Amino acid sequence: MPIAPMPSPTPTPDGGETPETAARRAAMALCSTATREELQAALDGLGPLGPVEELRPTETGLVMARGRIGGDGRSFNLGEMTVTRAAIRLPAGEAGFAYHLGRDRAKARLAAILDALWQRPDHREAVEAALAPLATRRAAEAEAEARRIAATRVNFFTMARGED
């Protein structure tokens, strides 16, 4: 069964997203690059949750990846990708959602639980603190990638231009 896209966040009157939506998006971006073990460790550090209700069973499906030639040309179907989604509800009523590339249902469920916990104002700082090691790892990986790219960068310039 194909996976339906997540609804777009509510924009601000000027068309941008709210600071809360941007912060939630950043937290979920950290979850998307985390391993299942990292998500489990973050969740374990938050203490007991109580029963978590599944809004729909965690499922795996395919989505079509689209591309553009040169980044701005006509779009084309690049191919299908496997995606797993989870939707849960906490006992207090917050609903959490997560989509992940691949087939790891446990990882998607853990990310959905963290998403729901993040939405609780009294848990938000604790969730962000639990995700801080992921942010540190992600920043270190980005820095290492930038160093690898900078090592192969070639700067072309002309010192003097001759007249023919």
C-alpha positions as CSV (number, residue, x, y, z in Angstrom):
1,M,0.0,0.0,0.0
2,P,1.5,3.4,-0.9
3,I,2.3,5.8,1.9
4,A,0.4,9.1,1.8
5,P,2.5,12.3,2.3
6,M,2.5,14.1,5.6
7,P,0.3,17.3,5.7
8,S,2.2,20.5,5.3
9,P,2.8,22.5,8.5
10,T,0.5,25.5,9.1
11,P,2.3,28.6,7.6
12,T,2.5,32.0,9.3
13,P,0.6,34.8,7.7
14,D,3.7,35.8,5.7
15,G,4.0,32.3,4.2
16,G,6.9,31.0,6.5
17,E,6.7,28.4,9.2
18,T,6.3,29.1,12.9
19,P,9.4,28.9,15.1
20,E,7.7,25.9,16.9
21,T,7.3,24.1,13.6
22,A,10.9,24.8,12.6
23,A,12.1,23.5,15.9
24,R,10.0,20.3,15.6
25,R,11.3,19.8,12.1
26,A,14.9,20.2,13.4
27,A,14.2,17.6,16.1
28,M,12.7,15.2,13.6
29,A,15.7,15.7,11.2
30,L,18.0,14.6,14.0
31,C,15.8,11.5,14.5
32,S,15.9,10.7,10.7
33,T,19.7,10.5,10.8
34,A,19.9,8.5,14.0
35,T,20.3,4.8,14.4
36,R,17.7,2.7,16.2
37,E,20.1,2.3,19.2
38,E,20.6,6.1,19.4
39,L,16.9,6.7,19.4
40,Q,16.3,4.0,22.0
41,A,19.1,5.5,24.2
42,A,17.4,9.0,23.9
43,L,14.0,7.5,24.8
44,D,15.4,5.5,27.7
45,G,16.9,8.7,29.2
46,L,13.5,10.3,29.3
47,G,12.0,7.8,31.8
48,P,8.8,5.7,31.7
49,L,6.1,6.7,29.2
50,G,3.1,4.6,30.0
51,P,1.1,2.8,27.3
52,V,1.6,4.1,23.8
53,E,-1.3,3.7,21.4
54,E,-0.7,3.0,17.7
55,L,-2.9,5.3,15.6
56,R,-2.3,3.0,12.7
57,P,0.1,0.0,12.4
58,T,3.7,0.8,11.6
59,E,4.0,0.0,7.9
60,T,6.5,0.0,5.1
61,G,5.7,1.1,1.5
62,L,7.2,2.7,-1.6
63,V,7.4,6.3,-2.6
64,M,8.5,7.7,-5.9
65,A,11.7,9.7,-5.8
66,R,11.6,12.6,-8.3
67,G,14.5,14.5,-9.7
68,R,15.3,17.4,-12.0
69,I,18.1,17.6,-14.5
70,G,20.5,20.3,-13.4
71,G,18.3,21.0,-10.4
72,D,15.9,23.2,-12.2
73,G,15.0,21.3,-15.4
74,R,12.0,19.2,-16.1
75,S,11.2,16.7,-13.3
76,F,11.4,13.0,-13.9
77,N,10.8,9.8,-11.9
78,L,14.1,8.7,-10.5
79,G,12.9,5.5,-8.9
80,E,11.1,4.1,-5.9
81,M,12.4,4.2,-2.4
82,T,11.3,2.1,0.6
83,V,9.8,4.2,3.4
84,T,8.5,3.2,6.8
85,R,6.0,5.3,8.7
86,A,4.7,5.2,12.3
87,A,1.8,7.1,13.9
88,I,1.3,6.9,17.7
89,R,-0.6,8.6,20.5
90,L,0.6,9.2,24.1
91,P,-1.7,8.7,27.0
92,A,-2.0,12.6,27.3
93,G,-3.3,12.8,23.8
94,E,-0.2,14.0,21.8
95,A,0.2,12.3,18.4
96,G,3.6,11.6,17.0
97,F,4.5,10.8,13.4
98,A,7.7,9.6,11.7
99,Y,8.8,8.6,8.2
100,H,12.1,6.9,7.6
101,L,13.9,5.5,4.6
102,G,14.2,1.8,4.8
103,R,12.3,-1.0,6.6
104,D,13.2,-0.5,10.2
105,R,9.8,-0.4,11.9
106,A,11.2,-0.1,15.4
107,K,13.2,3.0,14.4
108,A,10.2,4.7,12.9
109,R,8.1,3.9,16.1
110,L,10.8,5.3,18.4
111,A,11.1,8.5,16.3
112,A,7.3,8.9,16.4
113,I,7.3,8.6,20.2
114,L,10.0,11.2,20.5
115,D,8.0,13.4,18.2
116,A,4.9,13.1,20.4
117,L,7.0,13.8,23.5
118,W,8.6,16.8,21.9
119,Q,5.1,18.3,21.5
120,R,4.5,18.3,25.2
121,P,5.8,21.7,26.5
122,D,6.9,20.1,29.8
123,H,9.0,17.4,28.0
124,R,10.4,19.5,25.1
125,E,13.7,20.5,26.8
126,A,14.3,17.0,28.0
127,V,13.7,15.6,24.5
128,E,16.1,18.2,22.9
129,A,18.7,17.3,25.6
130,A,18.3,13.6,24.8
131,L,18.8,14.4,21.1
132,A,21.8,16.6,21.8
133,P,24.4,13.8,21.3
134,L,22.8,13.1,17.9
135,A,23.2,16.8,17.0
136,T,26.9,16.7,18.1
137,R,27.5,13.6,16.0
138,R,25.7,15.1,13.0
139,A,27.8,18.3,13.3
140,A,31.0,16.3,13.5
141,E,30.1,14.3,10.4
142,A,29.2,17.5,8.5
143,E,32.5,19.0,9.5
144,A,34.5,15.9,8.4
145,E,32.6,16.0,5.1
146,A,33.4,19.6,4.6
147,R,37.1,18.9,5.2
148,R,37.1,16.1,2.7
149,I,35.5,18.3,0.1
150,A,37.8,21.2,0.9
151,A,40.9,19.0,0.4
152,T,39.8,18.3,-3.2
153,R,38.7,21.9,-4.1
154,V,40.5,23.6,-6.9
155,N,40.5,27.4,-7.2
156,F,40.9,28.7,-10.7
157,F,42.0,32.2,-11.2
158,T,44.1,34.2,-13.7
159,M,47.1,36.2,-12.5
160,A,47.8,38.0,-15.8
161,R,45.9,38.1,-19.0
162,G,47.9,38.2,-22.2
163,E,46.8,40.1,-25.3
164,D,46.7,38.2,-28.5
